[in-house]
Amino acid sequence: MKLRVVIEYDEQAKSYAAYCPELPGCASCGDTEEEALQNIREAIELYLEPNEFIAEKPSKIVEIAV
């Protein structure tokens, strides 16, 4: 899966910020551009990791591929 990542240098913080526009709230940072990319990759993996969810009856859970 390929996702876009925006990297911006923050002059005030003297570090790089990274976020993924397709995943609201998924952001990270790093002292270097490479570190910011490594950190946002980990943040995206955690964001997309399945979590435990128990549906109320009579709901049903299905999986779809996109």
C-alpha positions, -999 to +999 in steps of 0.1 A: +000+000+000+013+034-009+003+065+011+013+102+007+034+117+035+040+154+039+072+165+055+078+200+068+107+216+085+097+236+116+122+264+120+111+272+155+114+236+168+144+229+146+130+195+136+109+179+109+072+172+111+055+144+090+019+135+085-003+114+063-032+133+048-052+101+042-050+091+079-064+118+101-043+123+132-015+102+120+016+124+125+052+121+138+084+141+138+122+137+138+154+156+141+162+148+105+141+142+074+152+105+075+142+101+111+108+118+105+102+094+076+111+064+097+089+076+126+059+083+103+062+048+088+060+033+123+030+056+131+012+045+099+018+008+107+004+014+142-026+034+129-035+006+105-030-022+130-062-041+137-076-037+172-099-058+193-136-049+187-167-066+200-199-057+182-232-055+199-258-080+189-273-083+162-243-066+145-219-085+123-183-077+114-170-082+078-137-075+063-132-058+029-101-053+008-095-019-008 
